[in-house]
Amino acid sequence: MTPAYWQQACAELAATCPAMAELVARYPASVLRTRGEPFETLLRAIVGQQISIAAADAIWARLAALLDTTRPAAVAAVAPDALRACGFSQRKVEYAQDLAQHFLDGRIQPAQFDALDDEAVIRELVAVRGIGRWTAEMYLIFNLCRPDVWPVDDVGLQKALVQIHGLDARPALAVFRQMGERYRPWRSVATWYLWRMLDPVEVQY
């Protein structure tokens, strides 16, 4: 599923930012897609923490061959050694199974998230072990399709901003935050295109 606002967001970003106009034109067939499965989105984000897209995709392929990645019960029940064999670190094994338990016992109830604003969703998710702000922001973008998320701690986003602004060095985080202001109210879409600039593979969670 692609967000209903995608074409409008692309048109408005292209109209206000020449660099974004070039990116939108360069990837006309590329769009953000969501699988729509809350547990799977969060599990994918945990897998992708602090590793490359290619490495995360390889681990995910092995995991998907092992079990049904949409079912928290399957992840909760699998032996930790089996997850490690897929490429999970010990810490990510613990994070994945804790996430599964939160879904199983009702501490995470995704159906309630639609009524919450972005920061409220983030507060709910970071209560889970292994889910920090970045992972929660990936959920906002790729599952809830919120249009104006700016994951400023993301290294890929930072690299793209340095490149697109022609900077010699990476500035302070506050500068990256300020850079995002020009992309409101479509910062999620701008982020996706900035990632796309750096990687030939579409980012999906």
N, C-alpha and C positions, 0 to 999 in steps of 0.2 A: 504494500500500500504506500502511495506517495501522498504527502500532505496536500490538502485542497488549496492551500495558499501558495504552493510552490511557484507557479507561473507568475503570479502577482509579485511575489518577493523577488524573483529573478529580474523582472522588468524594472522594479523600483531601484534595486541595487545597481543594475546596469546604468540606469539614468543618472544616478548620483555619484558613481565612482567608476572612472575609466578603467582602472585595473580589474574591477569586478566585472565590468562589461566584457572585457577580453576573456576572462575565465568562463563566463556564461556562454560566450560564443564558441570557445574552444571545446566545450563538452556539452553539445546540444542534446545528446541522448542520455546523459547522466543525470540521475535524480536520487534524492534520498529515498530509501525504501525501509520500511519497518516490517518485521515479521509478526508483530502484534502479540507476541507471547511474553508477558511480563517476567516470568521466571527465567526464560531463555535469554532475554535481553540482559538481565542483570548477571547471569552466569557468564555470558559472552564477555561482558565488561570486566568481570573478575579475571577471566582467562587472559584478556588483553592488557591487563595492568603491567606497565613498565617493560613491555616487550614489543617487537616489531609486528606489523600487521601480518607479514608472512609467517612468522613464528606462531602467532596466535591462531592463524588459519590452520596450520599443520596440527596443532594441539586439538583444535576443535574438531577437525576431521576424524582424529582417532577417538575422541570422546563420543562423537555422534555414531561411530561404528560400534561403540561399546554399549550405549544405552540411549533411551529416549530423553533427549535434552530438554524437552518441554515439561517433564514430570519431576517435580521436587522429590517424590518418593523414590524414584529410581536413583537419584544422586545421593539421597540420604542413606540408601541401603547398600550402595556399592562399596567394596573394600577399598580402603585408602591406597593400598598397593596398586590397585587397578587404575586409580586416578594418577598416581605417580608414573605408572607405565605410559600413560597418555602424554606425559610431559608436565604435569602439575608439580610445582614445588610443594614442600610439606605445608607451608603457610597457606597456599592457595587451595590445597585439599581441605584444610580446616575452614577456610572462608566459604568454599562451595557447599560444604555439608552444613555449615551454620546457616547459610542462606536458605538451603532447602528446608531446614527445620523451622525457620521463621515463617515460611509459606505454609508448612504443614500444620503448625499450631495456631495460625491465624494472626501472628504478630505483624505480618505484612498482608494487607488487604488491598490489592491494586484497584479494585472497583471503587474505592473511596478517593483515589487520587485525582480523578477528574474534577472534583469539587474543591481541590486545594490549589493555591498558587505555587509557583515554582519553589520558593524558599521553604514552604511548608512541606512539600514533597521531599525536598532534600533533607530536612530535619528528620522525617520519618525513616528515610533510607539509611542515613549515616549511623543510625542506632544499631545497624547490623554489623557484626565484626567483618572487617575487610572492605567495607563500602565507605569510601571517603567522598568528598565533594565531587571529584572528577567522575567517579563511577555513577553517582546520582545524576550528574549532568548528562552523561551518556544516555541514561534512562529517559530523562526529560526530552532529549533530542530524538532518540531512535524508537522509543515506545510511545510516549505521550505526544510526540510531534509538536512540542512547544516551540514557537517560532523565534523566540528572542533570548536564547541561552548563549552565553559567552564563556566557554570553559578556559579561562585565561591561564590556568596552570598546565594546560596541555602542551607538551613539548613540540609536537608537530605544528600546532597553531602558532606557537611562538616563532618557530623556524620560518614558517611561511610569511609571517608579518615582517620579520627581519628582511627577508628576501624581497617582498613586494614593496617595502619602503626604502630599499637600497641602503640599509644600515650596515655599518662596519662591525658592530658588536651588539650583543643582546642587551636591551635596556632593562630598567627596573620594572617590576611587575605592575606598578602603578601606571607606567607608560603604556604597557600592553592593554590595561583596562581602558585607558583613555582612547587608544586606537579603536576600540570596539564601538565607541559612541557614534561614529559616522555610519555604522551599519544598522543602527536601530531603525525600525522594530523587527529587523530580520537577521539578527546576529547568528542564529542557528544556521541559516542558509549560507551566510557569508563564511562561517566556520567550515561548513561542508565543502565549499568551493576552494577554500584555502588549503584544506587537507588534500583535496583532489589535485591541486597544483603540484604537490610534492610526491604523490604516489599514484602509479598507474592503476592501482586497485581501488575500487569504490569502498569507502568505509561503511561497514554495516555492523550493527549489534542486535 
